[in-house]
Amino acid sequence: MNDHHDPIGPIDYLIVEFPGNHMTGDGLPILVDLVDRGIIRVLDLAFVGRDATGSLVALTAAELAGDETLDLTIFEGASSGLLSKDDLDEVGAVLAADSSAAILVYENRWATPMVAALRRGGAELVAGGRIPLADLLSTLDTQEL
């Protein structure tokens, strides 16, 4: 990254499937809290689904809030351009009929100062990743704590 850019923290994504298109909005206040506290910055929030016949459909925040149980207006227009139509098609391809998914791309703002300091010192990020929860739980089950 060149010095003329603002520092950016690591970018991650989450894909959450909602079988039967059942979205309760239970996680929404936590997401808003993370944004409000500056821990993350939402770059993209997109929705895709499969109707009952299995056809792929793009969904908007307004369509999802139709029953007024979800208020997604705070994230309306969250689109950095990082997600492409191909990305949405790829997510949609693994959805069951009559299901939907939310795709969240976010910056880990908590890490931005550390990343900036490391870069000033000449360091470069060479790898990143996640340990799958199932692997973590399996390892913890075999360990004596």
Summary of the structure (lengths in Angstrom):
residues: 145
radius of gyration: 18.1
end to end distance: 41.7
largest distance: 55.1
contacts: 327
relative contact order: 0.24
helix: 32%
strand: 24%
